[in-house]
Amino acid sequence: MLGFGVFSLVLVFLDHATTWLDGPRSALTIALTPVVVAANLPSRSARGIQDTFSTREDLRRRILGLESELIFLQVKTEKMAALTEENNRLRGLLGSAAKLQDNVLVAELIGFNPNPEEQEVLIDKGSEDSVFVGQPVLDSRGLFGQIVDVSPFSSRVLLISDERHSVPVQVLRSNLRLVAQGSGIDQQLELLHVNATADIKVGDLLLSSGLGNRFPVGYPVGVVDKVNYKPGKPFVEVSAKPNAQLDRVRHVLLVFTEPRVVEDTNMTSQKSDDRGG
């Protein structure tokens, strides 16, 4: 053991002080290189496999994270689009309200009648908001229907397309007075008892005539989309498409007509006089 230690010290001295061992050392290094590489191969292979699996796992986690983020952004985008569309509808509704000379109240649809034979919707305004039976209801494009039942905090609206609903109208182009009745079919009205000689054609705009004092004058009701003449028949089959978006609107306008405002004012004044007397 002592001799091996002395021999090692001699080799260290010779390597440090002379160049005698450079050649043997280089040859020995070249000879042992394959052995070193072979000895490190299992360790390097294990690290490579581990890095490969780690990289794939990291990529999988990143992909899952990105997919989750994408779904969240898509949902957020859809929600923003829905809010934008609702904002546009409200702007249109408020624009229509600004054009009206009557007092109006915005209401939101909160339900509908599931019976296909009764075309009705429920709104979130009632007698607490001074809503009354027979009150006209509009959307941003035209006449929507009328109130048929009122409770304190909600009301039922009969759509103009319901068979039980009718409204006096006049043709804007010719001032021809007619009655438009619901057909029971979405987006379709029927004009009653139209003479074969009547001045009416496809594309004519129908407005509320105000006759009967139920609906104010001049509200858009629909557009004539079919005129069917039958030889030998005294009347013509005429149908119209409502202006209002009956199947997709979410907010409507409740119209408080001027006569009712005057009536309410007179009643208030009368009550004040009675109290004063």
Secondary structure, DSSP 4 states (H G I P E B T S, - for coil): -HHHHHHHHHHHHHHHH-STTHHHHHHHHHHHHHHHHHHHHHHHHHHHHHHHHHHHHHHHHHHHHHHHHHHHHHHHHHHHHHHHHHHHHHHHHHHHHHH-SSEEEEEEEEEE---TT--EEEES--GGGT--TT-EEE-SSSEEEEEEEE-SS-EEEEETTSTT-EEEEEETTT--EEEEEE-SSTT-EEEEEEETT----TTPEEEE--TTSSS-TT-EEEEEEEEE--TT-SEEEEEEEESS-TTT--EEEEEE-HHHHHHHHHHHHHHHHHHH-
